[in-house]
């Protein structure tokens, strides 16, 4: 069995859930500094969450959002880390995604 990794240099959406004390938080409008990206352990940079992150199934109550990279250069790395935090307060718990691309546009691994 094989599984696709997130593709290096892709502009496909990345999905994540936002919670507060274990409950999905809906209706968020992310600020620019709420989600930062580190590529291969480099400096943190904002992903412009205010314009690139939207709620999935708005009104469903799950708290699932998606970030759609605006350019392939945003995901050109072997490992990307997304730090998700409420920079201005405490509307949601801090979270983190670690996504491996393997640095290869056709990366796969066996499971």
Secondary structure by P-SEA (a helix, b strand, c coil): ccccccccccccccccccccccbbbcccccccccbbbbccccbbbbccccccccccccccccbbbbbbbcccccccccbbbbbbccccccccccbbbbbbccccccccccc
